[in-house]
Amino acid sequence: MAAARRITAKTRIFQLKVQLAGIRPPVWRRVLVPGEIDLGELHDVIQTAFGWTNSHLHQFEIGTARYGSPDPDWGMDDLADESRAQLFRLAAAGDRLNYTYDFGDDWVHHVTVEKVLEAEPGARYPTCSAGRRACPPEDVGGPWGYGDFLQALADPMHHEHEQWSEWIGGATFDPNAFDLASTDAALAAFAWRANPLRPVR
C-alpha cells in the first residue's frame, strides 16, 4: 500500500489508458499514477479500477521482459519481481505494456502511456479520470466466453440463460454500467499526496 507516500516536485504523473483486449464495445479506464509507482502497486490500481477481485495470477509484459510475483509452485519463478520495477524506469509517453490477469481466461489489458504530466498541488494519486462499461464477471471464460455470457443473459429463451442467471446470484448485469465516482473513491486506498509541492532548487 502507498498510503503514506508523498508526491515531490520531481514526481511526474503518468496518464494511462487501460483497455481490455478482445472486447467490443471497449471496456477501459483512464488512470493517473505517480511515475515512481512499482508494478505491484500498478497491479492493485488496475484491479481496483476495473473491479476485479484479485483472485488469479497475473503478469506484466514490457518488451521482452515479464514482471510479476515469482512463484515456483505455479511455474512462475522466471518472472522479474514487480515490486522492484518502477513505472518511470520502464516506460515513457507513447509506450504500451500489457497486463494479463487470470491465465485461464487470459484477460489481456493494453496499458498505454498517453501523457506524462506534472503533479497538481494538493491532488491525490492514483485517480481514475474516465472509463467506459462494466468489468466482466470473474471466471466467465475470457473475451470469448464473455460474449456468450452476455448473449445468454439477454435472451430468457436461451438454453443457458437460467444457468448464467443463477451463476451471478440472480442479479442483473448491465455491461454498459460504469460509476466513475465510486471507482475513483476506491483508489483512495492507495493514495499518494501532493501537498504541498515545492520547486526544486
N, C-alpha and C positions, 0 to 999 in steps of 0.2 A: 504494500500500500504506500502511496505517496502523500499521505495526509499532512505530513509535517514539512513537505518540500516547499521551497521558495523559488520564485522566478527572480532572476537577477537582470541587470542591464545588458548582460551578454547573451541572455537567452533569446533564441529565436523560436517562433511558433510555426509548426508545420500544419498546414491545412491539407487534410487528407480526404479524398473521396473513396469510400469503401463500398464496392458493389459486388453482389453475388453473381457469379458466372452461371450462365445457362438458364437464367430466369427471365421471362418476358411476360408482362411489363417488368422493368427492372426493379429490384429491391436494393436500396442503397442508403448510406448515411454519410453526412459530411461532418467530420470532427476536427477540432483544433487541439493539438497536443504540444507540450514543450519538446524541443529537439533533443533534450537530454533524457527523455523517457527511454527506458530499455524495452526490448521486445516482449519481455514477460509482462510488463505493465501495459504495453500496447495490446497484447492478447486480452487482458482484463477489460480494457476500454472497448475493444471490438465486441467481446462477448456481451457486455452491458448495453452498448448502443444498439445491438441487434435484438437482444432479448434471448440469446442462447443461454443454456443452463450450465455450461462448462462441465458437461458430463462425459466428454470424449477427448481423445488425444488430438493434438494439433501440431502444426509446424509452419514456419515462415520460410519462403524461398526468395533469396535476393541474388540474382545472377545464378551462379552455380553453387552458392553456399546455402546450407539448410540450418535453421535455428529452431530450437525448441527446448524441452526439458529432457535431457538424456536419460534413458531408462532401458538398461539392458534386458530387463524382464519382458519388454514389449518390442525388442529388436530395434530400439531407437538410441543405441549408445553411440551412433555416428553423428548425432546432431551437435552442432555448436551450442553452447549454453546461452539461451536467450536473455538470461538475466545479466549477462556481461556484454551485451550488444546494444549500444545506444543508437537511436534512430539517426541522429545528425551525423554520425560517423559512417553510416551505411547508405544514405540516400540524400538526394538534393531535389530541388524543384524540377518537375518533369519526369522524375523516375517513377517506376512502378515495381511493386513487390507483390508476391502472392502469399496469402494466409489460408491454409487449409484446415478445416475443422471437421472431425469425425471421419476417419479413414474408411469407414464402411459406406457412409452416404456421400463422402467426398464433397463437402461444401467448400468450394474454392471462392475466396474473396479477392478481387483485384483491388489493391490499395495503391492509389495514385497520389503522389505528392503534387497537389495543384499549385501551391504557393508556399513560400517561406516568408513569414511576416515578423514584424517587431511585436513584442507583447504590449498589450494595453494596460496602463496603470490601473491597479485595483481589480483587474479581471481575474476570474478563476478559470484554470485549465486543468484537465481537458474539458471541452464543452462540445455539445452537438448543436450545429447551427442549421441543419436541414436534413431531410430524409424523405423517402417515399416507400410506402407499402410495408405490410407486416412481415416480420420474420417467419419463415416456415416453421411448423412444429418440429421438435426433435424426432429423430428416428422415422421420418416419413418416407425415406428411400432416396434422398438426394434430389437433384433437379428433375430427374425423370419421374420419380415416384411422387413428387410434389404436384406435378401436372395431373397425374391420375387421381391423387387425393382430392384436388380441387374439383375435378370433373365429377367424382363420385358424390362429394358433398352437395354440389349444386343441383343434382338430379335425384329427387326422392325415389325415382323408379330404378335407379342404378343398382345393380346387384350387390355392390359393396357400400352403398350409402349407409345402411344401418351399422355395418361393421365399423366404418370410419367415425360415424357419429358417436358410437359408444366409446371408441378409442380415445377421442378427445373429451370424454366425460359428458357428452350430451350438450356441450356448449356450442354456440355458433362461432364460426371463424370467418372473419372478414379480411380477405387478402389485401384489401386496399387501406386498411386501418394503419395509422401511424400517429402517435401522440408525441410531438416534439418536446413539449414542456416536461412531461414525465420522463422521457428519455434523457434529456439534459439534466434533470434533477438527479437521476440515478448516478450520473457520472460525478456528482459532488463527493462521493465516497473516495475518489482518487484525487481530490483537489490539490493542485499546486496554486499558490497565491502570488500575485504580482502587486505587492503593497508594502512600501512604495517602490517605484523604480527610480534609481539614481543614475545619472550619467557616469560612464566610465572615465576616469581621469588618467 
